[in-house]
């Protein structure tokens, strides 16, 4: 979350390492994670027709890397089209 309370959204390659999510980020994102360490990550399904994974977690910043320890997660199904 930014200083003004709006969500900080970006796309970053993420790895799952030793039970944590690890991503390389820029300085502004790292500063946001230091200031507000409770974060949410979204991993969309590849086609838009698949479930997305939403993960809440606690972030720790080490230089240009953020390590997120998951605290909650849910698979979210895409909305069904009436068409």
PDB file as gemmi writes it, atoms N, CA and C in Angstrom:
CRYST1    1.000    1.000    1.000  90.00  90.00  90.00 P 1                      
ATOM      1  N   UNK A   1       0.855  -1.178   0.000  1.00  0.00           N  
ATOM      2  CA  UNK A   1       0.000   0.000   0.000  1.00  0.00           C  
ATOM      3  C   UNK A   1       0.898   1.238   0.000  1.00  0.00           C  
ATOM      4  N   UNK A   2       0.515   2.208  -0.788  1.00  0.00           N  
ATOM      5  CA  UNK A   2       1.263   3.464  -0.847  1.00  0.00           C  
ATOM      6  C   UNK A   2       0.954   4.332   0.370  1.00  0.00           C  
ATOM      7  N   UNK A   3       1.688   5.413   0.521  1.00  0.00           N  
ATOM      8  CA  UNK A   3       1.461   6.341   1.632  1.00  0.00           C  
ATOM      9  C   UNK A   3       0.050   6.908   1.640  1.00  0.00           C  
ATOM     10  N   UNK A   4      -0.567   7.048   0.443  1.00  0.00           N  
ATOM     11  CA  UNK A   4      -1.908   7.625   0.368  1.00  0.00           C  
ATOM     12  C   UNK A   4      -3.006   6.575   0.541  1.00  0.00           C  
ATOM     13  N   UNK A   5      -2.629   5.314   0.847  1.00  0.00           N  
ATOM     14  CA  UNK A   5      -3.607   4.268   1.112  1.00  0.00           C  
ATOM     15  C   UNK A   5      -4.038   3.475  -0.116  1.00  0.00           C  
ATOM     16  N   UNK A   6      -3.578   3.889  -1.311  1.00  0.00           N  
ATOM     17  CA  UNK A   6      -3.934   3.142  -2.521  1.00  0.00           C  
ATOM     18  C   UNK A   6      -3.034   1.918  -2.665  1.00  0.00           C  
ATOM     19  N   UNK A   7      -3.584   0.887  -3.290  1.00  0.00           N  
ATOM     20  CA  UNK A   7      -2.816  -0.336  -3.509  1.00  0.00           C  
ATOM     21  C   UNK A   7      -1.648  -0.075  -4.449  1.00  0.00           C  
ATOM     22  N   UNK A   8      -0.515  -0.660  -4.149  1.00  0.00           N  
ATOM     23  CA  UNK A   8       0.655  -0.631  -5.029  1.00  0.00           C  
ATOM     24  C   UNK A   8       0.610  -1.920  -5.839  1.00  0.00           C  
ATOM     25  N   UNK A   9       0.413  -1.796  -7.132  1.00  0.00           N  
ATOM     26  CA  UNK A   9       0.264  -2.972  -7.973  1.00  0.00           C  
ATOM     27  C   UNK A   9       1.408  -3.032  -8.972  1.00  0.00           C  
ATOM     28  N   UNK A  10       2.035  -4.203  -9.071  1.00  0.00           N  
ATOM     29  CA  UNK A  10       3.085  -4.400 -10.044  1.00  0.00           C  
ATOM     30  C   UNK A  10       3.202  -5.883 -10.360  1.00  0.00           C  
ATOM     31  N   UNK A  11       3.823  -6.173 -11.463  1.00  0.00           N  
ATOM     32  CA  UNK A  11       4.050  -7.557 -11.866  1.00  0.00           C  
ATOM     33  C   UNK A  11       5.529  -7.863 -11.712  1.00  0.00           C  
ATOM     34  N   UNK A  12       5.841  -8.866 -10.895  1.00  0.00           N  
ATOM     35  CA  UNK A  12       7.233  -9.250 -10.687  1.00  0.00           C  
ATOM     36  C   UNK A  12       7.356 -10.770 -10.698  1.00  0.00           C  
ATOM     37  N   UNK A  13       8.409 -11.282 -11.314  1.00  0.00           N  
ATOM     38  CA  UNK A  13       8.655 -12.716 -11.216  1.00  0.00           C  
ATOM     39  C   UNK A  13       8.868 -13.089  -9.746  1.00  0.00           C  
ATOM     40  N   UNK A  14       8.263 -14.182  -9.324  1.00  0.00           N  
ATOM     41  CA  UNK A  14       8.310 -14.594  -7.925  1.00  0.00           C  
ATOM     42  C   UNK A  14       8.682 -16.063  -7.850  1.00  0.00           C  
ATOM     43  N   UNK A  15       9.521 -16.385  -6.880  1.00  0.00           N  
ATOM     44  CA  UNK A  15       9.914 -17.771  -6.647  1.00  0.00           C  
ATOM     45  C   UNK A  15       9.390 -18.218  -5.285  1.00  0.00           C  
ATOM     46  N   UNK A  16       9.111 -19.514  -5.159  1.00  0.00           N  
ATOM     47  CA  UNK A  16       8.744 -20.106  -3.875  1.00  0.00           C  
ATOM     48  C   UNK A  16       9.989 -20.813  -3.355  1.00  0.00           C  
ATOM     49  N   UNK A  17      10.572 -20.284  -2.268  1.00  0.00           N  
ATOM     50  CA  UNK A  17      11.832 -20.791  -1.737  1.00  0.00           C  
ATOM     51  C   UNK A  17      11.691 -21.006  -0.233  1.00  0.00           C  
ATOM     52  N   UNK A  18      11.868 -22.242   0.208  1.00  0.00           N  
ATOM     53  CA  UNK A  18      11.844 -22.563   1.640  1.00  0.00           C  
ATOM     54  C   UNK A  18      10.596 -22.036   2.336  1.00  0.00           C  
ATOM     55  N   UNK A  19       9.435 -22.179   1.697  1.00  0.00           N  
ATOM     56  CA  UNK A  19       8.171 -21.790   2.310  1.00  0.00           C  
ATOM     57  C   UNK A  19       7.848 -20.313   2.237  1.00  0.00           C  
ATOM     58  N   UNK A  20       8.654 -19.547   1.511  1.00  0.00           N  
ATOM     59  CA  UNK A  20       8.381 -18.122   1.365  1.00  0.00           C  
ATOM     60  C   UNK A  20       8.347 -17.753  -0.114  1.00  0.00           C  
ATOM     61  N   UNK A  21       7.718 -16.619  -0.408  1.00  0.00           N  
ATOM     62  CA  UNK A  21       7.678 -16.068  -1.758  1.00  0.00           C  
ATOM     63  C   UNK A  21       8.765 -15.011  -1.859  1.00  0.00           C  
ATOM     64  N   UNK A  22       9.628 -15.117  -2.855  1.00  0.00           N  
ATOM     65  CA  UNK A  22      10.774 -14.239  -2.996  1.00  0.00           C  
ATOM     66  C   UNK A  22      10.698 -13.500  -4.323  1.00  0.00           C  
ATOM     67  N   UNK A  23      10.797 -12.160  -4.265  1.00  0.00           N  
ATOM     68  CA  UNK A  23      10.713 -11.343  -5.477  1.00  0.00           C  
ATOM     69  C   UNK A  23      11.728 -10.212  -5.416  1.00  0.00           C  
ATOM     70  N   UNK A  24      12.304  -9.882  -6.546  1.00  0.00           N  
ATOM     71  CA  UNK A  24      13.177  -8.716  -6.665  1.00  0.00           C  
ATOM     72  C   UNK A  24      12.311  -7.518  -7.014  1.00  0.00           C  
ATOM     73  N   UNK A  25      12.491  -6.412  -6.289  1.00  0.00           N  
ATOM     74  CA  UNK A  25      11.647  -5.230  -6.472  1.00  0.00           C  
ATOM     75  C   UNK A  25      12.500  -3.971  -6.524  1.00  0.00           C  
ATOM     76  N   UNK A  26      11.869  -2.872  -6.912  1.00  0.00           N  
ATOM     77  CA  UNK A  26      12.535  -1.583  -6.933  1.00  0.00           C  
ATOM     78  C   UNK A  26      12.502  -0.897  -5.572  1.00  0.00           C  
ATOM     79  N   UNK A  27      13.143   0.234  -5.506  1.00  0.00           N  
ATOM     80  CA  UNK A  27      13.276   0.961  -4.249  1.00  0.00           C  
ATOM     81  C   UNK A  27      11.970   1.426  -3.638  1.00  0.00           C  
ATOM     82  N   UNK A  28      11.050   1.927  -4.453  1.00  0.00           N  
ATOM     83  CA  UNK A  28       9.774   2.416  -3.935  1.00  0.00           C  
ATOM     84  C   UNK A  28       8.943   1.268  -3.357  1.00  0.00           C  
ATOM     85  N   UNK A  29       8.927   0.146  -4.062  1.00  0.00           N  
ATOM     86  CA  UNK A  29       8.178  -1.022  -3.573  1.00  0.00           C  
ATOM     87  C   UNK A  29       8.799  -1.543  -2.289  1.00  0.00           C  
ATOM     88  N   UNK A  30      10.125  -1.595  -2.236  1.00  0.00           N  
ATOM     89  CA  UNK A  30      10.803  -2.034  -1.017  1.00  0.00           C  
ATOM     90  C   UNK A  30      10.462  -1.111   0.151  1.00  0.00           C  
ATOM     91  N   UNK A  31      10.455   0.199  -0.083  1.00  0.00           N  
ATOM     92  CA  UNK A  31      10.114   1.154   0.977  1.00  0.00           C  
ATOM     93  C   UNK A  31       8.682   0.966   1.454  1.00  0.00           C  
ATOM     94  N   UNK A  32       7.758   0.699   0.526  1.00  0.00           N  
ATOM     95  CA  UNK A  32       6.364   0.448   0.913  1.00  0.00           C  
ATOM     96  C   UNK A  32       6.268  -0.801   1.781  1.00  0.00           C  
ATOM     97  N   UNK A  33       7.006  -1.841   1.439  1.00  0.00           N  
ATOM     98  CA  UNK A  33       6.964  -3.084   2.215  1.00  0.00           C  
ATOM     99  C   UNK A  33       7.590  -2.912   3.592  1.00  0.00           C  
ATOM    100  N   UNK A  34       8.598  -2.064   3.704  1.00  0.00           N  
ATOM    101  CA  UNK A  34       9.186  -1.775   5.019  1.00  0.00           C  
ATOM    102  C   UNK A  34       8.179  -1.013   5.873  1.00  0.00           C  
ATOM    103  N   UNK A  35       7.516  -0.026   5.290  1.00  0.00           N  
ATOM    104  CA  UNK A  35       6.564   0.811   6.038  1.00  0.00           C  
ATOM    105  C   UNK A  35       5.302   0.046   6.403  1.00  0.00           C  
ATOM    106  N   UNK A  36       4.870  -0.866   5.536  1.00  0.00           N  
ATOM    107  CA  UNK A  36       3.631  -1.628   5.746  1.00  0.00           C  
ATOM    108  C   UNK A  36       3.906  -3.064   5.326  1.00  0.00           C  
ATOM    109  N   UNK A  37       4.313  -3.886   6.282  1.00  0.00           N  
ATOM    110  CA  UNK A  37       4.831  -5.216   5.956  1.00  0.00           C  
ATOM    111  C   UNK A  37       3.755  -6.270   5.694  1.00  0.00           C  
ATOM    112  N   UNK A  38       2.501  -5.963   5.950  1.00  0.00           N  
ATOM    113  CA  UNK A  38       1.430  -6.903   5.610  1.00  0.00           C  
ATOM    114  C   UNK A  38       1.049  -6.655   4.157  1.00  0.00           C  
ATOM    115  N   UNK A  39       1.263  -7.664   3.310  1.00  0.00           N  
ATOM    116  CA  UNK A  39       1.076  -7.496   1.869  1.00  0.00           C  
ATOM    117  C   UNK A  39       0.135  -8.565   1.328  1.00  0.00           C  
ATOM    118  N   UNK A  40      -0.360  -8.320   0.126  1.00  0.00           N  
ATOM    119  CA  UNK A  40      -1.172  -9.286  -0.608  1.00  0.00           C  
ATOM    120  C   UNK A  40      -0.564  -9.458  -1.990  1.00  0.00           C  
ATOM    121  N   UNK A  41      -0.435 -10.714  -2.399  1.00  0.00           N  
ATOM    122  CA  UNK A  41       0.082 -11.037  -3.726  1.00  0.00           C  
ATOM    123  C   UNK A  41      -0.991 -11.810  -4.479  1.00  0.00           C  
ATOM    124  N   UNK A  42      -1.092 -11.555  -5.785  1.00  0.00           N  
ATOM    125  CA  UNK A  42      -2.075 -12.234  -6.627  1.00  0.00           C  
ATOM    126  C   UNK A  42      -1.335 -12.917  -7.772  1.00  0.00           C  
ATOM    127  N   UNK A  43      -1.666 -14.198  -7.967  1.00  0.00           N  
ATOM    128  CA  UNK A  43      -1.092 -14.981  -9.050  1.00  0.00           C  
ATOM    129  C   UNK A  43      -2.247 -15.418  -9.944  1.00  0.00           C  
ATOM    130  N   UNK A  44      -2.483 -14.675 -11.045  1.00  0.00           N  
ATOM    131  CA  UNK A  44      -3.631 -14.987 -11.906  1.00  0.00           C  
ATOM    132  C   UNK A  44      -3.436 -16.285 -12.675  1.00  0.00           C  
ATOM    133  N   UNK A  45      -4.556 -16.925 -13.003  1.00  0.00           N  
ATOM    134  CA  UNK A  45      -4.506 -18.089 -13.882  1.00  0.00           C  
ATOM    135  C   UNK A  45      -3.989 -17.668 -15.247  1.00  0.00           C  
ATOM    136  N   UNK A  46      -3.307 -18.542 -15.914  1.00  0.00           N  
ATOM    137  CA  UNK A  46      -2.638 -18.208 -17.179  1.00  0.00           C  
ATOM    138  C   UNK A  46      -3.605 -17.783 -18.282  1.00  0.00           C  
ATOM    139  N   UNK A  47      -4.814 -18.324 -18.289  1.00  0.00           N  
ATOM    140  CA  UNK A  47      -5.719 -18.065 -19.404  1.00  0.00           C  
ATOM    141  C   UNK A  47      -6.850 -17.102 -19.075  1.00  0.00           C  
ATOM    142  N   UNK A  48      -7.018 -16.751 -17.822  1.00  0.00           N  
ATOM    143  CA  UNK A  48      -8.172 -15.948 -17.432  1.00  0.00           C  
ATOM    144  C   UNK A  48      -9.390 -16.804 -17.132  1.00  0.00           C  
ATOM    145  N   UNK A  49      -9.322 -18.071 -17.482  1.00  0.00           N  
ATOM    146  CA  UNK A  49     -10.405 -19.011 -17.209  1.00  0.00           C  
ATOM    147  C   UNK A  49     -10.049 -19.928 -16.037  1.00  0.00           C  
ATOM    148  N   UNK A  50      -8.849 -19.795 -15.534  1.00  0.00           N  
ATOM    149  CA  UNK A  50      -8.376 -20.629 -14.440  1.00  0.00           C  
ATOM    150  C   UNK A  50      -8.453 -19.869 -13.121  1.00  0.00           C  
ATOM    151  N   UNK A  51      -8.387 -20.611 -12.027  1.00  0.00           N  
ATOM    152  CA  UNK A  51      -8.377 -19.994 -10.705  1.00  0.00           C  
ATOM    153  C   UNK A  51      -7.150 -19.118 -10.534  1.00  0.00           C  
ATOM    154  N   UNK A  52      -7.302 -18.037  -9.764  1.00  0.00           N  
ATOM    155  CA  UNK A  52      -6.181 -17.206  -9.335  1.00  0.00           C  
ATOM    156  C   UNK A  52      -5.865 -17.556  -7.888  1.00  0.00           C  
ATOM    157  N   UNK A  53      -4.611 -17.420  -7.512  1.00  0.00           N  
ATOM    158  CA  UNK A  53      -4.187 -17.623  -6.132  1.00  0.00           C  
ATOM    159  C   UNK A  53      -3.946 -16.258  -5.507  1.00  0.00           C  
ATOM    160  N   UNK A  54      -4.612 -15.990  -4.385  1.00  0.00           N  
ATOM    161  CA  UNK A  54      -4.441 -14.745  -3.641  1.00  0.00           C  
ATOM    162  C   UNK A  54      -3.788 -15.103  -2.320  1.00  0.00           C  
ATOM    163  N   UNK A  55      -2.661 -14.461  -2.014  1.00  0.00           N  
ATOM    164  CA  UNK A  55      -1.882 -14.792  -0.824  1.00  0.00           C  
ATOM    165  C   UNK A  55      -1.647 -13.532   0.008  1.00  0.00           C  
ATOM    166  N   UNK A  56      -2.037 -13.568   1.277  1.00  0.00           N  
ATOM    167  CA  UNK A  56      -1.656 -12.535   2.239  1.00  0.00           C  
ATOM    168  C   UNK A  56      -0.401 -13.023   2.953  1.00  0.00           C  
ATOM    169  N   UNK A  57       0.454 -12.082   3.348  1.00  0.00           N  
ATOM    170  CA  UNK A  57       1.656 -12.501   4.041  1.00  0.00           C  
ATOM    171  C   UNK A  57       2.377 -11.349   4.705  1.00  0.00           C  
ATOM    172  N   UNK A  58       3.417 -11.714   5.423  1.00  0.00           N  
ATOM    173  CA  UNK A  58       4.282 -10.756   6.108  1.00  0.00           C  
ATOM    174  C   UNK A  58       5.575 -10.614   5.312  1.00  0.00           C  
ATOM    175  N   UNK A  59       5.896  -9.383   4.919  1.00  0.00           N  
ATOM    176  CA  UNK A  59       7.049  -9.110   4.073  1.00  0.00           C  
ATOM    177  C   UNK A  59       8.253  -8.652   4.893  1.00  0.00           C  
ATOM    178  N   UNK A  60       9.413  -9.121   4.468  1.00  0.00           N  
ATOM    179  CA  UNK A  60      10.699  -8.668   5.008  1.00  0.00           C  
ATOM    180  C   UNK A  60      11.538  -8.255   3.816  1.00  0.00           C  
ATOM    181  N   UNK A  61      12.142  -7.074   3.900  1.00  0.00           N  
ATOM    182  CA  UNK A  61      12.936  -6.546   2.795  1.00  0.00           C  
ATOM    183  C   UNK A  61      14.418  -6.736   3.099  1.00  0.00           C  
ATOM    184  N   UNK A  62      15.141  -7.248   2.097  1.00  0.00           N  
ATOM    185  CA  UNK A  62      16.587  -7.405   2.180  1.00  0.00           C  
ATOM    186  C   UNK A  62      17.171  -6.838   0.897  1.00  0.00           C  
ATOM    187  N   UNK A  63      17.555  -5.577   0.951  1.00  0.00           N  
ATOM    188  CA  UNK A  63      18.069  -4.912  -0.245  1.00  0.00           C  
ATOM    189  C   UNK A  63      16.975  -4.748  -1.274  1.00  0.00           C  
ATOM    190  N   UNK A  64      17.169  -5.364  -2.441  1.00  0.00           N  
ATOM    191  CA  UNK A  64      16.179  -5.276  -3.513  1.00  0.00           C  
ATOM    192  C   UNK A  64      15.301  -6.516  -3.579  1.00  0.00           C  
ATOM    193  N   UNK A  65      15.308  -7.317  -2.535  1.00  0.00           N  
ATOM    194  CA  UNK A  65      14.456  -8.499  -2.497  1.00  0.00           C  
ATOM    195  C   UNK A  65      13.442  -8.396  -1.367  1.00  0.00           C  
ATOM    196  N   UNK A  66      12.241  -8.849  -1.675  1.00  0.00           N  
ATOM    197  CA  UNK A  66      11.190  -8.950  -0.658  1.00  0.00           C  
ATOM    198  C   UNK A  66      10.889 -10.430  -0.476  1.00  0.00           C  
ATOM    199  N   UNK A  67      10.895 -10.859   0.776  1.00  0.00           N  
ATOM    200  CA  UNK A  67      10.558 -12.241   1.120  1.00  0.00           C  
ATOM    201  C   UNK A  67       9.236 -12.191   1.885  1.00  0.00           C  
ATOM    202  N   UNK A  68       8.223 -12.877   1.359  1.00  0.00           N  
ATOM    203  CA  UNK A  68       6.886 -12.860   1.949  1.00  0.00           C  
ATOM    204  C   UNK A  68       6.597 -14.243   2.537  1.00  0.00           C  
ATOM    205  N   UNK A  69       6.306 -14.268   3.826  1.00  0.00           N  
ATOM    206  CA  UNK A  69       5.881 -15.498   4.488  1.00  0.00           C  
ATOM    207  C   UNK A  69       4.363 -15.530   4.457  1.00  0.00           C  
ATOM    208  N   UNK A  70       3.775 -16.494   3.755  1.00  0.00           N  
ATOM    209  CA  UNK A  70       2.311 -16.552   3.642  1.00  0.00           C  
ATOM    210  C   UNK A  70       1.645 -16.760   5.007  1.00  0.00           C  
ATOM    211  N   UNK A  71       0.538 -16.031   5.219  1.00  0.00           N  
ATOM    212  CA  UNK A  71      -0.269 -16.194   6.437  1.00  0.00           C  
ATOM    213  C   UNK A  71      -1.685 -16.663   6.105  1.00  0.00           C  
ATOM    214  N   UNK A  72      -2.097 -16.532   4.849  1.00  0.00           N  
ATOM    215  CA  UNK A  72      -3.444 -16.923   4.407  1.00  0.00           C  
ATOM    216  C   UNK A  72      -3.427 -16.975   2.882  1.00  0.00           C  
ATOM    217  N   UNK A  73      -4.224 -17.866   2.319  1.00  0.00           N  
ATOM    218  CA  UNK A  73      -4.309 -17.939   0.861  1.00  0.00           C  
ATOM    219  C   UNK A  73      -5.659 -18.514   0.468  1.00  0.00           C  
ATOM    220  N   UNK A  74      -6.088 -18.172  -0.741  1.00  0.00           N  
ATOM    221  CA  UNK A  74      -7.342 -18.708  -1.275  1.00  0.00           C  
ATOM    222  C   UNK A  74      -7.213 -18.822  -2.790  1.00  0.00           C  
ATOM    223  N   UNK A  75      -7.817 -19.875  -3.323  1.00  0.00           N  
ATOM    224  CA  UNK A  75      -7.971 -19.973  -4.768  1.00  0.00           C  
ATOM    225  C   UNK A  75      -9.281 -19.282  -5.122  1.00  0.00           C  
ATOM    226  N   UNK A  76      -9.228 -18.352  -6.051  1.00  0.00           N  
ATOM    227  CA  UNK A  76     -10.396 -17.562  -6.421  1.00  0.00           C  
ATOM    228  C   UNK A  76     -10.779 -17.892  -7.851  1.00  0.00           C  
ATOM    229  N   UNK A  77     -12.017 -18.340  -8.040  1.00  0.00           N  
ATOM    230  CA  UNK A  77     -12.441 -18.703  -9.389  1.00  0.00           C  
ATOM    231  C   UNK A  77     -12.835 -17.453 -10.166  1.00  0.00           C  
ATOM    232  N   UNK A  78     -12.653 -17.495 -11.484  1.00  0.00           N  
ATOM    233  CA  UNK A  78     -13.060 -16.358 -12.305  1.00  0.00           C  
ATOM    234  C   UNK A  78     -14.580 -16.231 -12.338  1.00  0.00           C  
ATOM    235  N   UNK A  79     -15.054 -15.024 -12.533  1.00  0.00           N  
ATOM    236  CA  UNK A  79     -16.485 -14.795 -12.659  1.00  0.00           C  
ATOM    237  C   UNK A  79     -16.998 -15.503 -13.908  1.00  0.00           C  
ATOM    238  N   UNK A  80     -18.178 -16.044 -13.808  1.00  0.00           N  
ATOM    239  CA  UNK A  80     -18.791 -16.716 -14.953  1.00  0.00           C  
ATOM    240  C   UNK A  80     -19.454 -15.693 -15.870  1.00  0.00           C  
ATOM    241  N   UNK A  81     -19.299 -15.885 -17.150  1.00  0.00           N  
ATOM    242  CA  UNK A  81     -19.895 -14.994 -18.133  1.00  0.00           C  
ATOM    243  C   UNK A  81     -21.298 -15.470 -18.450  1.00  0.00           C  
ATOM    244  N   UNK A  82     -22.229 -14.513 -18.619  1.00  0.00           N  
ATOM    245  CA  UNK A  82     -23.604 -14.857 -18.993  1.00  0.00           C  
ATOM    246  C   UNK A  82     -23.742 -15.042 -20.506  1.00  0.00           C  
ATOM    247  N   UNK A  83     -22.663 -14.695 -21.235  1.00  0.00           N  
ATOM    248  CA  UNK A  83     -22.732 -14.671 -22.672  1.00  0.00           C  
ATOM    249  C   UNK A  83     -22.651 -15.981 -23.297  1.00  0.00           C  
TER     250      UNK A  83                                                      
END                                                                             
